[in-house]
Amino acid sequence: MKQLGKYFQGRKLISVLGPIFKLIEALLELLVPLIVARIIDEAIPVGDTSHLFRLMLVMIALGFVGFILAIAAQYFASEAAVGFAKDLTADLYERSIRLNKTRKDAYGGSSLINRIASDTFQIQTGLNIFYRLFLRSPFIVLGSLIMAIQINRQISIWFIWMIVILTIVVIAIMKIASPLLDRIRQRFDKLVTQTREQIQGIRVIKAFNQQHREIEQFKETNQTLTSTLLRVGRINALSNPLTYLTVNFILIGMMWQGGLQVSVGTLTQGQLVALINYLLSILVELVKLAMVLDVINKSLTSARRVNVILEEDTEQLDGETIKTPMDPNMNQAMIIDQVSFSYPGARSNALEDIQLAIRQGDFIGIIGSTGSGKSTLMQLLTKTYEPTEGTIYYHPELFDTQSLSKLRADISVVPGQPTLFKGTIRSNLQMGKENATDAQMWQALDDAQAGEFVRQLTDGLDAPVQAFGRNFSGGQRQRLTIARALIKDSALLIFDDSTSALDYVTESNFQKTLKNNYQDRTIIMISQRIHSLRHADLITVLEAGRQVGVGTHEELLEENTVYQEIYASQSVAEVEK
């Protein structure tokens, strides 16, 4: 929990003021039963109305001051808790974004979202309750006990018994419920994951008429979560009946003993009423304390989940030099030297002993069947993942290897799944080049074969883009994503099966544009279609994570059986069309 301590910095004063005001309010509350006792013992028996009114005015004044103090305490508690949660959420989001891909995959997107949103809110709620009630309730309990001892030591023994019994009850309930709270958060993560998958895949679900199956799966997950929540609720629900049962037994015993003392004159009626008031105050505060401890217990569970993320090592985007012992005089832009990679928990390597030298200005094609490791290799080139074995070297004059962020600034990537962000076409293109002019944007759009349909839009470059580009077709999204990569000033362009939604004519025009306008850039194109790679300077063939061939289209077509099979299957498919 050490990582969370820094979020109290800068708000220590308001963190202290809230509890202090609450303690002062509690102190005033402890005085009220004594005033009531004086009214019963002094004012009412003799009919002294002036004394009665004075005591009542004192009670009203105490209530008004307590009201002001309660408002002030609430303000400072909320200010401290919300400020804490705001800074925590911001840092947690930044750290989640900067987690390396391996750790991000281990947690999962839904779990990270829950920790950023739900867990931080739970921590905020716990802090707010803690500032307002956690110190006040024990203070009232202890103060009421002290006041009771001052009034009558014999009867105050009943108070001690009640406090001990109720403390045991609260601690027992917490110990039983605490492990279930961790289970609830985990099952809530699973529910969110399932919901995200169903929403994102709604078109596939409807296309295969699987709505009933998905509804049943959701119901099953939701029922499991509900059962755990109900179990925790039943356990926590025991606190109230056990508390009231204990208090009523204590109250009966106290009334019995107090009545005897009143009859013999060792205890006044007012003092007995005061003792009853203090007993009821202890009851109310212990019930509150049980609720507070339940909330705090949940907050501690969330705090542990959040703290795990805060303690994770993140990508060192700045300050760490990328290893690149490549001779600057060599005519290679990159060297992939015996690279192997295995995903965490996998039984075998996704890539095995990949060897490739890429010259500056080369057009490199990577082809292979589904699951051959093409996209994995792309993620290694951008250092999204680090190789398990081997090294990828970058030419120091073409790539800025002073830090990871600078290296990535020299690489443009068009992912296989086109990703656009809510905003406008202009804002999406500016992600590639922030200060791009309109002329540069239109040039990139034209090169990506997207200029024609963008010009037909009413707002042109300022046309709105919905989240994930939902208001565009698959081919339009793909071309806009390509334009975003082309506008970026980068030494390396990587296309990860990013022309799959384009027809042959559009793709052919794009290939010509690449050849004519981007000769100075190194291009790596990953594709399953030989048509997209036949004019590449070099094609590497992957099969089950292994490099089974390297050469030009003609060389591979003549010598490589895997390439021949791919070519034959695609030729048959084209003929059948």
C-alpha positions in Angstrom: 0.0 0.0 0.0 3.0 2.3 0.1 2.3 3.4 -3.5 -1.0 4.9 -2.4 0.6 7.1 0.4 1.8 9.7 -2.1 -1.7 10.7 -3.0 -2.2 12.2 0.5 0.6 14.7 -0.3 -0.7 18.2 -0.7 -4.0 17.4 1.1 -2.8 16.6 4.6 -4.5 19.6 6.1 -8.0 18.9 4.7 -7.5 15.2 5.6 -7.1 16.2 9.2 -9.7 18.9 9.4 -12.6 16.6 8.5 -12.0 14.2 11.3 -11.2 17.0 13.8 -14.5 18.7 13.1 -16.3 15.4 13.4 -14.6 14.8 16.8 -15.7 18.2 18.1 -19.2 17.5 16.9 -19.1 14.1 18.8 -17.9 15.9 21.9 -20.8 18.2 21.8 -23.1 15.3 21.3 -21.8 13.6 24.4 -22.8 16.7 26.5 -26.5 16.4 25.5 -27.5 13.5 27.8 -26.0 15.4 30.8 -28.1 18.4 30.0 -31.2 16.1 29.7 -30.3 14.6 33.1 -30.1 18.1 34.6 -33.5 19.0 33.1 -35.1 15.9 34.6 -33.4 16.2 38.0 -33.2 20.0 38.5 -35.7 21.9 36.4 -38.8 19.7 36.1 -39.2 18.6 39.8 -39.2 22.2 41.1 -41.0 23.7 38.1 -38.2 26.2 37.4 -39.2 27.2 33.8 -36.4 29.8 33.4 -33.8 27.2 34.2 -35.6 24.7 31.9 -35.5 27.2 29.0 -31.8 28.0 29.6 -30.9 24.4 29.4 -33.1 23.9 26.3 -31.3 26.9 24.7 -28.0 25.3 25.5 -29.2 22.1 23.8 -30.3 24.0 20.7 -27.0 25.9 20.6 -25.1 22.6 20.8 -27.3 21.2 18.0 -26.7 24.2 15.7 -22.9 24.3 16.3 -22.9 20.5 15.7 -24.8 21.0 12.4 -22.2 23.6 11.2 -19.3 21.3 12.2 -20.9 18.3 10.4 -21.2 20.3 7.2 -17.6 21.5 7.4 -16.5 17.9 8.2 -18.4 16.6 5.2 -16.9 19.3 2.9 -13.3 18.6 3.9 -13.8 14.8 3.9 -15.3 14.9 0.4 -12.6 17.3 -0.9 -9.8 15.0 0.4 -11.4 11.8 -0.9 -12.4 13.1 -4.3 -9.0 14.8 -4.8 -7.3 11.5 -3.8 -9.4 9.5 -6.2 -8.9 12.0 -9.0 -5.1 11.8 -8.8 -5.1 8.1 -8.3 -7.4 7.6 -11.4 -5.2 9.7 -13.6 -2.0 7.9 -12.5 -3.6 4.5 -12.8 -4.8 5.3 -16.3 -1.4 6.5 -17.3 0.3 3.5 -15.8 -2.2 1.1 -17.5 -1.4 2.8 -20.9 2.3 2.4 -20.3 2.2 -1.2 -19.1 4.2 -3.4 -21.4 2.1 -5.6 -23.6 2.9 -8.8 -21.7 1.6 -7.5 -18.4 -1.4 -5.8 -20.0 -2.4 -9.1 -21.6 -2.0 -10.8 -18.2 -4.4 -8.5 -16.5 -6.9 -8.1 -19.4 -8.6 -5.0 -20.5 -11.8 -5.5 -18.4 -9.8 -5.9 -15.2 -7.8 -2.7 -15.9 -11.0 -0.8 -16.7 -12.6 -2.0 -13.4 -9.5 -1.0 -11.4 -9.4 2.5 -13.0 -13.2 3.2 -12.6 -14.9 0.9 -10.1 -12.0 0.3 -7.7 -10.9 3.9 -7.5 -14.6 4.9 -6.8 -14.7 2.3 -4.0 -11.5 3.7 -2.5 -13.0 7.2 -2.7 -16.2 6.0 -0.9 -14.1 4.3 1.8 -12.0 7.4 2.4 -15.0 9.6 2.6 -16.6 7.3 5.2 -13.3 6.9 7.0 -12.8 10.7 7.4 -16.4 11.3 8.6 -17.2 8.2 10.7 -14.3 5.9 11.4 -12.8 8.1 14.2 -16.1 9.6 15.3 -17.8 6.2 16.1 -15.0 4.9 18.4 -14.8 8.4 20.0 -18.5 8.3 20.8 -18.3 4.7 22.1 -15.3 5.5 24.3 -16.7 8.9 25.4 -20.1 7.3 26.3 -18.3 4.7 28.3 -16.3 7.3 30.2 -19.5 9.4 30.8 -21.3 6.3 32.1 -18.4 5.5 34.5 -18.6 9.0 35.8 -22.3 8.7 36.5 -22.3 5.1 37.9 -19.4 2.7 37.9 -21.5 -0.4 38.7 -23.9 0.1 35.8 -21.1 1.0 33.4 -19.9 -2.7 33.6 -22.9 -3.5 31.4 -21.5 -1.1 28.8 -18.2 -2.8 28.8 -19.8 -6.2 28.3 -21.8 -4.8 25.4 -18.8 -3.3 23.7 -16.7 -6.5 24.0 -19.5 -8.7 22.7 -20.3 -6.4 19.7 -16.6 -6.0 18.9 -16.3 -9.8 18.7 -19.4 -9.9 16.4 -18.1 -7.3 14.0 -14.6 -8.8 13.8 -16.0 -12.3 13.2 -18.3 -11.0 10.4 -15.4 -9.1 8.7 -13.1 -12.2 8.8 -15.8 -14.3 7.2 -16.8 -11.8 4.5 -13.3 -10.5 3.5 -12.3 -13.5 1.3 -15.6 -13.3 -0.5 -15.0 -9.6 -1.4 -11.9 -10.6 -3.4 -14.0 -13.2 -5.2 -16.7 -10.6 -6.0 -14.2 -8.3 -7.7 -12.8 -11.2 -9.8 -16.2 -12.3 -10.9 -17.2 -8.7 -11.6 -14.1 -8.5 -13.9 -15.3 -11.6 -15.7 -18.8 -10.1 -16.1 -17.4 -6.9 -17.6 -15.1 -9.0 -20.0 -18.1 -11.0 -21.2 -20.2 -7.9 -21.7 -17.4 -6.2 -23.7 -17.0 -9.2 -25.9 -20.7 -9.5 -26.5 -21.1 -5.8 -27.4 -18.1 -5.7 -29.7 -19.1 -8.9 -31.4 -22.8 -8.2 -31.7 -22.8 -8.4 -35.5 -21.2 -11.8 -35.4 -23.5 -13.0 -32.7 -26.6 -11.9 -34.7 -25.1 -13.3 -38.0 -24.8 -16.7 -36.4 -28.1 -16.4 -34.5 -26.3 -17.0 -31.2 -28.2 -14.4 -29.1 -29.8 -17.1 -26.9 -26.5 -18.7 -26.2 -24.9 -15.4 -25.2 -27.8 -14.4 -23.0 -27.6 -17.8 -21.2 -23.8 -17.4 -20.7 -24.4 -13.9 -19.3 -27.1 -15.1 -17.0 -24.9 -17.8 -15.7 -22.0 -15.4 -15.0 -24.4 -12.9 -13.5 -26.0 -15.6 -11.3 -22.6 -16.6 -10.0 -21.8 -13.0 -9.1 -25.3 -12.5 -7.6 -24.9 -15.7 -5.4 -21.6 -14.4 -4.0 -23.1 -11.0 -3.4 -26.1 -12.5 -1.6 -23.8 -14.7 0.5 -21.9 -11.6 1.6 -25.1 -9.7 2.2 -26.5 -12.5 4.4 -23.3 -12.5 6.4 -23.3 -8.7 6.8 -27.0 -8.8 7.6 -26.3 -10.8 10.8 -24.6 -7.8 12.3 -27.9 -5.8 12.9 -30.0 -8.6 14.7 -27.0 -9.7 16.7 -26.3 -6.1 17.7 -29.9 -5.3 18.7 -30.2 -8.6 20.5 -27.1 -7.9 22.5 -28.1 -4.3 23.2 -31.6 -5.2 24.3 -30.4 -7.8 26.7 -27.9 -5.3 28.1 -30.6 -2.6 28.3 -32.9 -5.0 30.3 -30.1 -5.7 32.7 -29.2 -2.1 33.0 -32.8 -1.0 33.6 -33.2 -3.7 36.2 -30.1 -2.7 38.1 -30.7 1.0 37.5 -34.3 0.8 38.8 -33.1 -0.8 42.0 -30.6 2.0 42.6 -33.2 4.7 41.8 -35.5 3.1 44.4 -32.8 3.3 47.1 -31.7 6.8 46.1 -28.1 6.0 44.9 -29.1 7.0 41.3 -31.4 9.7 40.1 -34.0 9.3 37.3 -32.1 11.9 35.2 -28.9 9.9 35.6 -30.7 6.7 34.5 -32.1 8.5 31.4 -28.6 9.7 30.7 -27.2 6.2 31.0 -29.9 4.9 28.6 -29.0 7.7 26.1 -25.4 6.8 26.3 -26.2 3.1 25.8 -28.3 4.0 22.7 -25.6 6.2 21.4 -23.2 3.3 21.7 -25.7 1.1 19.8 -26.1 3.6 17.0 -22.4 4.2 16.6 -21.5 0.5 16.7 -24.1 -0.2 14.0 -22.5 2.7 12.0 -19.1 1.3 12.7 -20.1 -2.1 11.4 -21.3 -0.4 8.2 -18.1 1.7 8.0 -15.9 -1.4 8.5 -17.8 -3.2 5.7 -17.2 -0.2 3.3 -13.6 0.1 4.4 -13.0 -3.6 4.0 -14.3 -3.4 0.4 -12.1 -0.3 -0.1 -9.0 -2.2 1.1 -9.8 -5.0 -1.3 -9.9 -2.4 -4.1 -6.8 -0.7 -2.8 -4.9 -3.9 -3.0 -6.0 -4.4 -6.6 -5.0 -0.9 -7.5 -1.7 -1.1 -5.7 -0.7 -4.1 -7.8 -0.9 -2.0 -10.9 0.9 0.9 -9.3 3.8 -1.4 -8.4 4.1 -2.8 -11.9 7.1 -1.8 -14.0 6.1 0.2 -17.1 7.7 0.7 -20.4 10.7 3.1 -20.2 9.6 5.3 -23.1 12.4 7.9 -22.4 15.9 7.6 -21.1 16.7 4.0 -22.0 18.9 3.6 -25.1 17.9 0.9 -27.6 20.7 -1.6 -28.2 22.0 -1.1 -31.7 25.6 -2.1 -32.3 25.0 -2.1 -36.1 27.8 -0.5 -38.1 26.5 2.8 -39.5 28.3 2.1 -42.8 26.2 -1.1 -43.4 23.5 -0.8 -46.0 20.8 -2.3 -43.8 18.0 -0.5 -42.2 17.2 -3.4 -39.8 18.6 -6.8 -38.9 16.4 -9.5 -37.4 19.0 -11.7 -35.8 17.9 -15.3 -34.8 14.8 -14.0 -33.1 12.4 -16.3 -31.3 9.4 -15.3 -29.2 7.0 -17.1 -26.9 3.8 -15.7 -25.5 3.5 -15.9 -21.7 2.1 -19.3 -20.7 2.4 -20.7 -24.2 3.9 -24.2 -24.5 5.8 -23.5 -27.7 7.3 -20.5 -29.5 5.1 -18.3 -31.7 8.3 -17.5 -33.7 11.4 -19.6 -34.0 14.8 -18.5 -35.2 13.8 -15.7 -37.6 16.7 -14.2 -39.6 16.3 -11.3 -42.0 18.4 -8.3 -43.2 16.4 -5.4 -44.5 18.1 -2.7 -46.6 17.1 0.9 -46.6 14.3 1.6 -49.2 13.4 -2.1 -49.5 9.9 -3.3 -50.0 9.7 -6.5 -47.8 6.8 -8.9 -47.9 5.9 -11.3 -45.2 3.4 -14.1 -46.1 2.1 -17.2 -44.4 -1.1 -18.9 -43.4 -3.2 -17.8 -40.4 -1.3 -18.4 -37.1 2.1 -18.5 -38.8 3.4 -15.5 -36.6 3.2 -12.6 -39.1 1.5 -10.1 -36.8 3.7 -11.3 -33.9 6.8 -10.4 -35.9 5.3 -6.9 -36.5 4.8 -6.4 -32.8 8.4 -7.3 -32.2 9.6 -4.8 -34.8 7.7 -2.0 -33.0 9.0 -3.3 -29.6 5.4 -3.9 -28.4 6.9 -7.2 -27.2 10.5 -8.1 -26.6 12.0 -11.2 -28.3 12.5 -14.2 -26.0 15.7 -14.9 -27.8 17.8 -13.0 -30.4 17.9 -9.3 -31.2 16.5 -6.8 -33.6 19.0 -4.1 -34.6 18.1 -0.7 -36.0 20.4 1.5 -38.2 21.4 4.4 -35.9 21.2 7.0 -38.8 17.7 6.0 -39.8 16.2 5.3 -36.4 16.6 7.4 -33.3 17.5 4.7 -30.7 18.0 7.1 -27.8 14.7 5.9 -26.3 11.7 3.7 -27.0 9.4 6.7 -27.7 11.9 8.1 -30.3 12.3 4.8 -32.0 8.6 4.4 -32.3 8.4 7.9 -33.7 10.4 6.6 -36.7 8.0 3.8 -37.4 4.5 4.0 -38.9 2.1 1.0 -38.4 -1.1 0.2 -40.1 -2.7 -2.5 -37.9 -4.7 -5.4 -39.4 -7.8 -4.2 -37.5 -8.2 -0.5 -38.6 -8.6 1.7 -35.5 -10.0 5.2 -35.7 -10.8 7.4 -32.7 -13.8 9.6 -32.0 -13.3 13.1 -33.4 -12.8 14.1 -37.0 -10.8 12.9 -40.0 -8.4 15.8 -39.3 -7.9 14.8 -35.7 -7.2 11.2 -36.6 -4.7 12.3 -39.3 -3.0 14.6 -36.8 -2.2 11.6 -34.6 0.3 10.8 -37.3 1.6 14.4 -37.7 0.3 17.0 -35.3 1.3 20.0 -37.3 0.3 18.6 -40.7 -1.1 21.1 -43.2 -4.3 20.6 -45.2 -2.2 20.0 -48.3 -0.2 17.2 -46.6 -3.4 15.6 -45.3 -5.0 15.6 -48.7 -1.8 14.2 -50.2 -1.8 11.4 -47.7 -5.5 10.7 -48.3 -5.0 10.6 -52.1 -2.0 8.3 -51.7 -4.1 6.0 -49.5 -6.9 6.1 -52.2 -9.2 7.8 -49.7 -9.2 11.3 -51.1 -12.2 10.7 -53.4 -14.7 9.6 -50.8 -13.5 12.2 -48.2 -14.1 15.0 -50.7 -17.6 13.8 -51.2 -18.3 14.3 -47.4 -20.0 17.6 -46.5 -17.3 18.6 -44.0 -14.3 17.1 -45.8 -11.4 16.9 -43.4 -13.6 18.0 -40.5 -16.2 15.2 -41.1 -17.0 13.5 -37.8 -15.6 10.1 -37.0 -17.5 8.0 -34.5 -15.7 5.8 -32.0 -13.8 3.0 -33.8 -14.9 4.6 -37.1 -18.3 3.0 -37.0 -19.8 5.5 -39.5 -17.4 4.3 -42.2 -17.2 1.0 -44.1 -14.4 -1.4 -43.6 -12.6 -0.3 -46.7 -12.9 3.3 -45.8 -11.6 2.8 -42.3 -8.7 0.9 -43.7 -7.8 3.6 -46.1 -8.1 6.3 -43.5 -5.8 4.3 -41.2 -3.3 4.0 -44.1 -3.4 7.7 -44.6 -2.6 8.3 -41.0 0.5 6.2 -41.3 1.6 7.8 -44.6 1.4 11.3 -43.2 3.9 10.5 -40.4 7.5 11.3 -41.1 8.9 7.8 -40.5 11.8 5.7 -41.8 9.8 2.4 -41.7 6.2 1.7 -42.9 4.6 -1.5 -41.6 1.4 -2.7 -43.1 -0.1 -5.6 -41.1 -2.6 -7.2 -43.6 -4.0 -3.7 -43.9 -5.2 -3.9 -47.5 -7.5 -6.9 -47.0 -10.7 -4.9 -47.3 -9.6 -3.2 -50.6 -10.6 -4.4 -54.0 -7.8 -5.4 -56.5 -8.0 -2.2 -58.5 -7.8 0.1 -55.4 -5.0 -2.0 -53.9 -3.1 -2.0 -57.3 -3.3 1.8 -57.4 -2.1 2.0 -53.8 0.8 -0.3 -54.6 1.8 2.0 -57.5 1.6 5.0 -55.2 3.9 3.3 -52.7 6.4 2.5 -55.3 6.5 6.0 -56.8 6.1 8.3 -53.8 7.7 6.4 -50.9 10.9 5.0 -52.4 12.9 6.6 -49.6 11.1 4.6 -46.9 11.6 1.0 -45.9 8.3 -0.8 -46.3 7.3 -4.1 -44.6 3.9 -5.5 -45.8 2.3 -8.4 -44.1 -0.3 -10.1 -46.2 -2.0 -13.4 -46.9 -2.4 -12.5 -50.6 0.4 -13.1 -53.0 -1.1 -10.4 -55.3 -0.2 -7.8 -52.7 3.5 -8.9 -52.4 4.5 -10.1 -55.9 6.4 -6.9 -56.6 8.3 -6.9 -53.3 12.1 -6.8 -53.3 12.1 -9.7 -50.9 9.5 -12.0 -49.5 9.9 -14.1 -46.4 7.6 -17.1 -45.9 6.4 -18.1 -42.4 4.9 -21.5 -41.5 3.9 -22.3 -37.9 6.3 -19.6 -36.6 9.3 -20.8 -38.6 10.9 -19.0 -41.6 10.7 -21.6 -44.4 11.7 -19.4 -47.3 13.2 -16.0 -48.4 13.4 -14.6 -51.9 11.6 -12.8 -54.7 8.2 -13.8 -56.0 9.8 -15.6 -58.9 12.4 -17.4 -56.8 9.9 -18.6 -54.2 7.4 -19.7 -56.9 10.1 -21.8 -58.4 11.7 -23.3 -55.3 9.5 -23.0 -52.2 6.7 -25.6 -51.8 4.8 -23.6 -49.1 4.7 -20.5 -51.3 3.7 -22.7 -54.3 0.8 -24.1 -52.3 -0.4 -20.6 -51.3 -0.1 -19.4 -54.9 -2.0 -22.4 -56.2 -4.8 -22.0 -53.7 -5.2 -18.3 -54.5 -5.1 -18.9 -58.2 -7.8 -21.5 -58.0 -9.9 -19.1 -55.9 -9.5 -16.3 -58.5 -10.5 -18.6 -61.3 -13.6 -19.8 -59.4 -14.6 -16.2 -59.0 
